Amino acid sequence: LDEFTRDSVNDWIFTLRKRNLATGTISGHLWALKHFHRFIGQEKKIPLFHWDISIPRVPAPETVEFLELDEQETLFSLLDYTKVGHIRLRAFIELMINTGMRPSEALNLTRADLASRPQEIEIIGKGKKRRAVYLTERVYHWLDQYLVQRQDNHPALFVISNGKEKIRALSLRTLEGDFQQLIKKSGTEKKIVLHTLRHT
């Protein structure tokens, strides 16, 4: 930490630029660094530098990637509905597409949140802002298909188990990995990630 200086950060940014990384990627790196600095100072009470890390502005994209209806159907056709992991992925995709939730927001849901099958729920999103999202019968159909396969009482709506470990809440990293395998099978040339489903 003593070697953490303004010059070392600038040198690092220069190195990232030489790797031809996009401005958005570099901004993500710097945000992580800025939050780490805040954590060290506020939580660990370790004195650090007093200068600010400036984050380059990232222009909003002119176009937003999304899945057409036929592309969605292609993804669904590639799933094996005899496997609980594939049914879970279908349920998650349906939840994302039909509510516009962020992936992390959907993963934060519990069974109790939807136990009474509400048509509307309030979630806390980015920046701790509250908003309402609306659930359709189509979403509940696929959630039912998934939940009926579960033999556990874990409170999380989406869980994972490899058969050796205890049931635990599904992580964003694991889910993104499963989704990317499906995207690869589809053969699409679009750059699709889980967040794309929100735009869809």
C-alpha angles and dihedrals in degrees: 000000000000089000092054104110138154089254093052090053092048090049089051092051089050090052091051090049091052088055087060092240116167120256089245091056092049090048089053090053092049093047089054090050092048093051091047089053090051091049092050092049102040103031103029096032091223112151113236138166120314098215122101127243108232116217118213114240115251114212115231112256115258091221132031120217117233140158121259118222093258090050090053091051090050090055092048091050091057094058121099105224093197088071120078092213091059093047088050090052091049091050091049093048091049090049092051096044095046099044106030090228122157115251092248091049091053091048091052092061119108131206088250091059090064101027094109091044095239119193090216132033133178118233134183108236139177114335089017089282117157121225140160124248125192127224125209132207088251090061092048091048092059094040088054090050089054100041094050087063093055119101096183138083098222110144096224116100091222121037140167137210130172092200094257102063132057118270110272138175113280112257126225090236093055092045093049089051092053091047093049091053088055092047090051091052090052092061093222117158092208118108098244125178132165092268088060087072089065090059090044 
